[in-house]
Amino acid sequence: MIQSSRLPSLLLPALFALPFFAGPLLPGSLRAAEEKKIEFPAASQHAVVKQRVGLTDVEVDYSRPNKNDREIFGGLVPYGKLWRTGANAVTKIKFSKAVTLGGKEIPAGEYALFTIPTANEWTIIVSKDAKMQSTADYKQENDAARLTAKPEPNPVTIETFTIALADVKGASATLNFLWDKTRVPVKLTTDDVEQVSKQLDAAVSATTPLDPRTAYQAAAFYYDNNKDMTQAAKWIDQALDKNPDAYFMHYKKAQIQAKLGNKKEATASAQKTIDILKKDKAPDESAIKNAQQIIDSSK
């Protein structure tokens, strides 16, 4: 039995010990609370668009506001005023190589992208200051390029603001701004076709045979870009010499011969394509159909 006279001496150490046990628990409980933070979806979602045009990589980083039954251009987005071309933050655009946008040459690099919409014409601004945070930071002396584009009526209402690269052919594409019932197209081109053409011209001049894979790609490149079809035919024959059972090479030869106006030869190459495909246990019906179209159009 503990005597009452000893009770204070026993309680005091226990009381003084309490802070040492309770103290370390507090930071842990705060960390647990911080770890339970709730994350909410943004009203205007972040998006990154990436597209290769020719041999050039194009990337657009922006946020996508919604229409939400509002009047957009001339309303939510005022006419005649600088717009960050999205929501939440300044829109950024990046080019891995130099491009021509709306007729203006722009070096490789990352840029801020602004627009000034009006009812009949948009001004597209590409700024060298890619680090700016808002339209308030914009300075015209940092412009890399200014160009204009005509807005067009869009037959379908676009609920979510969209920046997209469409009509990607060879070394060109269309940079589209779409929202509500408005579409603003801007032509984007690179000099990649010209650069590849120079290399192939040098290969022809050197009379050095290309390896089969490169020969096929060169033939396809000439075909796609409407260049010398006679040279394209030579390259595809060179490729087929080492790959006689490659159906896609016979198909490309049929396309080249058709463009040359050699209907009989185009038909024979297209039929060869079909014959090779049908040997497969699960033939590519789409490829067969494409080859058959060449045969039908050559009659």
ROMI-50043 format. One record per residue (C-alpha): x, y, z. Coordinates in steps of 0.25 Angstrom, whole numbers, plus 5000, padded with zeros to 4 digits. Example, Ala and Ser with C-alpha at 12.3 -4.5 7.8 and 13.67 -1.06 7.14 Angstrom:
! residues 2
[atom [5049,4982,5031]]
[atom [5055,4996,5029]]
END
This chain:
! residues 299
[atom [5000,5000,5000]]
[atom [5006,5014,4996]]
[atom [5005,5024,5007]]
[atom [4999,5037,5004]]
[atom [5012,5045,5008]]
[atom [5019,5038,4996]]
[atom [5008,5041,4986]]
[atom [5013,5055,4981]]
[atom [5027,5050,4979]]
[atom [5022,5039,4970]]
[atom [5012,5048,4962]]
[atom [5022,5059,4959]]
[atom [5031,5051,4949]]
[atom [5019,5045,4942]]
[atom [5013,5059,4940]]
[atom [5026,5065,4935]]
[atom [5028,5053,4925]]
[atom [5014,5055,4918]]
[atom [5019,5066,4909]]
[atom [5031,5057,4904]]
[atom [5021,5047,4900]]
[atom [5010,5056,4894]]
[atom [5020,5065,4887]]
[atom [5025,5056,4876]]
[atom [5011,5052,4873]]
[atom [5006,5065,4868]]
[atom [5015,5067,4855]]
[atom [5011,5053,4851]]
[atom [4997,5056,4852]]
[atom [4999,5069,4844]]
[atom [5006,5061,4833]]
[atom [4994,5051,4833]]
[atom [4985,5063,4831]]
[atom [4993,5068,4820]]
[atom [4994,5055,4813]]
[atom [4978,5055,4812]]
[atom [4977,5068,4804]]
[atom [4966,5067,4794]]
[atom [4969,5069,4779]]
[atom [4958,5075,4771]]
[atom [4957,5074,4755]]
[atom [4960,5088,4748]]
[atom [4948,5094,4742]]
[atom [4957,5096,4730]]
[atom [4966,5084,4727]]
[atom [4980,5084,4724]]
[atom [4984,5079,4710]]
[atom [4997,5076,4702]]
[atom [4996,5074,4687]]
[atom [5008,5068,4680]]
[atom [5009,5066,4665]]
[atom [5021,5063,4656]]
[atom [5020,5071,4643]]
[atom [5030,5066,4633]]
[atom [5042,5064,4642]]
[atom [5038,5075,4651]]
[atom [5032,5073,4665]]
[atom [5021,5083,4669]]
[atom [5015,5084,4683]]
[atom [5004,5093,4689]]
[atom [5002,5094,4704]]
[atom [4989,5100,4708]]
[atom [4976,5099,4716]]
[atom [4962,5097,4711]]
[atom [4951,5105,4716]]
[atom [4936,5101,4713]]
[atom [4925,5109,4706]]
[atom [4915,5106,4717]]
[atom [4904,5113,4709]]
[atom [4911,5126,4709]]
[atom [4914,5135,4697]]
[atom [4929,5133,4694]]
[atom [4935,5142,4684]]
[atom [4930,5157,4686]]
[atom [4925,5152,4700]]
[atom [4934,5144,4709]]
[atom [4946,5146,4700]]
[atom [4945,5161,4697]]
[atom [4948,5166,4683]]
[atom [4960,5174,4681]]
[atom [4967,5170,4694]]
[atom [4979,5162,4696]]
[atom [4975,5147,4700]]
[atom [4984,5137,4706]]
[atom [4977,5127,4696]]
[atom [4972,5117,4707]]
[atom [4969,5118,4722]]
[atom [4978,5117,4735]]
[atom [4991,5121,4729]]
[atom [4998,5126,4716]]
[atom [4998,5116,4704]]
[atom [5011,5111,4700]]
[atom [5016,5106,4686]]
[atom [5029,5099,4683]]
[atom [5036,5096,4670]]
[atom [5047,5086,4669]]
[atom [5052,5093,4656]]
[atom [5049,5106,4649]]
[atom [5035,5107,4643]]
[atom [5026,5116,4635]]
[atom [5013,5120,4642]]
[atom [5003,5128,4634]]
[atom [5014,5132,4624]]
[atom [5024,5137,4635]]
[atom [5037,5130,4638]]
[atom [5039,5125,4653]]
[atom [5052,5119,4658]]
[atom [5052,5106,4666]]
[atom [5049,5109,4681]]
[atom [5038,5110,4691]]
[atom [5028,5122,4691]]
[atom [5016,5128,4697]]
[atom [5004,5129,4688]]
[atom [4994,5140,4689]]
[atom [4983,5144,4680]]
[atom [4974,5157,4678]]
[atom [4961,5152,4673]]
[atom [4951,5161,4665]]
[atom [4939,5158,4657]]
[atom [4946,5158,4643]]
[atom [4961,5156,4646]]
[atom [4969,5150,4657]]
[atom [4984,5154,4661]]
[atom [4992,5143,4665]]
[atom [5004,5147,4673]]
[atom [5016,5138,4676]]
[atom [5025,5143,4687]]
[atom [5039,5140,4690]]
[atom [5036,5142,4705]]
[atom [5031,5128,4708]]
[atom [5033,5130,4723]]
[atom [5022,5140,4725]]
[atom [5010,5137,4734]]
[atom [4999,5146,4729]]
[atom [4995,5156,4718]]
[atom [4999,5167,4728]]
[atom [5014,5162,4725]]
[atom [5013,5163,4710]]
[atom [5022,5173,4703]]
[atom [5021,5175,4688]]
[atom [5036,5177,4687]]
[atom [5037,5162,4690]]
[atom [5029,5157,4678]]
[atom [5035,5147,4669]]
[atom [5024,5148,4659]]
[atom [5010,5155,4657]]
[atom [5001,5149,4647]]
[atom [4986,5150,4643]]
[atom [4976,5139,4640]]
[atom [4961,5139,4636]]
[atom [4951,5133,4645]]
[atom [4941,5123,4638]]
[atom [4928,5119,4643]]
[atom [4928,5104,4648]]
[atom [4916,5096,4645]]
[atom [4916,5089,4659]]
[atom [4917,5095,4672]]
[atom [4930,5092,4679]]
[atom [4927,5092,4694]]
[atom [4942,5091,4699]]
[atom [4952,5101,4693]]
[atom [4962,5093,4684]]
[atom [4975,5095,4678]]
[atom [4978,5085,4668]]
[atom [4987,5081,4656]]
[atom [4980,5076,4644]]
[atom [4982,5073,4629]]
[atom [4996,5068,4633]]
[atom [5002,5065,4619]]
[atom [5017,5064,4616]]
[atom [5023,5076,4622]]
[atom [5010,5084,4624]]
[atom [4998,5085,4634]]
[atom [4987,5094,4638]]
[atom [4988,5100,4652]]
[atom [4973,5101,4656]]
[atom [4967,5109,4667]]
[atom [4952,5104,4670]]
[atom [4942,5108,4680]]
[atom [4927,5110,4679]]
[atom [4923,5112,4664]]
[atom [4937,5118,4660]]
[atom [4949,5112,4654]]
[atom [4962,5120,4651]]
[atom [4971,5112,4642]]
[atom [4986,5116,4641]]
[atom [4995,5109,4631]]
[atom [5008,5103,4636]]
[atom [5019,5098,4628]]
[atom [5034,5093,4629]]
[atom [5045,5092,4619]]
[atom [5047,5077,4622]]
[atom [5043,5073,4608]]
[atom [5053,5083,4602]]
[atom [5064,5078,4611]]
[atom [5061,5063,4608]]
[atom [5060,5066,4593]]
[atom [5074,5072,4593]]
[atom [5079,5060,4600]]
[atom [5073,5051,4590]]
[atom [5077,5059,4578]]
[atom [5091,5058,4583]]
[atom [5089,5043,4584]]
[atom [5085,5043,4569]]
[atom [5096,5051,4565]]
[atom [5106,5042,4572]]
[atom [5100,5030,4565]]
[atom [5102,5022,4578]]
[atom [5091,5011,4580]]
[atom [5083,5013,4592]]
[atom [5080,5002,4601]]
[atom [5067,4995,4599]]
[atom [5060,5001,4611]]
[atom [5065,5015,4607]]
[atom [5061,5013,4593]]
[atom [5047,5009,4596]]
[atom [5046,5021,4605]]
[atom [5052,5030,4594]]
[atom [5042,5025,4584]]
[atom [5030,5027,4594]]
[atom [5035,5041,4597]]
[atom [5036,5045,4582]]
[atom [5022,5039,4580]]
[atom [5016,5046,4592]]
[atom [5022,5060,4588]]
[atom [5019,5059,4573]]
[atom [5034,5059,4569]]
[atom [5041,5051,4558]]
[atom [5033,5038,4556]]
[atom [5043,5032,4546]]
[atom [5053,5033,4557]]
[atom [5043,5028,4567]]
[atom [5041,5016,4558]]
[atom [5056,5013,4558]]
[atom [5057,5013,4573]]
[atom [5045,5004,4575]]
[atom [5051,4994,4565]]
[atom [5064,4995,4573]]
[atom [5056,4992,4586]]
[atom [5048,4980,4580]]
[atom [5061,4974,4575]]
[atom [5064,4970,4589]]
[atom [5050,4969,4594]]
[atom [5042,4962,4583]]
[atom [5031,4957,4593]]
[atom [5028,4970,4600]]
[atom [5014,4973,4596]]
[atom [5015,4988,4600]]
[atom [5026,4990,4591]]
[atom [5018,4985,4579]]
[atom [5007,4993,4583]]
[atom [5016,5006,4583]]
[atom [5021,5002,4570]]
[atom [5006,5001,4565]]
[atom [5004,5015,4570]]
[atom [5016,5020,4563]]
[atom [5013,5014,4550]]
[atom [4998,5019,4550]]
[atom [5003,5033,4552]]
[atom [5013,5031,4541]]
[atom [5001,5027,4532]]
[atom [5006,5012,4531]]
[atom [4992,5006,4533]]
[atom [4996,4992,4528]]
[atom [5008,4991,4537]]
[atom [5001,4998,4549]]
[atom [4990,4987,4548]]
[atom [5001,4976,4548]]
[atom [5007,4981,4560]]
[atom [4994,4983,4567]]
[atom [4990,4969,4564]]
[atom [5004,4964,4569]]
[atom [5001,4971,4582]]
[atom [4988,4964,4583]]
[atom [4994,4950,4580]]
[atom [5004,4952,4591]]
[atom [4994,4957,4601]]
[atom [4984,4945,4599]]
[atom [4995,4935,4602]]
[atom [4994,4940,4617]]
[atom [4985,4932,4626]]
[atom [4978,4945,4630]]
[atom [4980,4954,4618]]
[atom [4979,4969,4620]]
[atom [4966,4972,4613]]
[atom [4968,4987,4613]]
[atom [4981,4986,4606]]
[atom [4975,4976,4596]]
[atom [4963,4987,4594]]
[atom [4974,4998,4591]]
[atom [4981,4989,4581]]
[atom [4968,4986,4574]]
[atom [4964,5000,4573]]
[atom [4977,5003,4565]]
[atom [4973,4991,4556]]
[atom [4959,4997,4554]]
[atom [4963,5011,4551]]
[atom [4974,5006,4541]]
[atom [4963,4999,4532]]
END
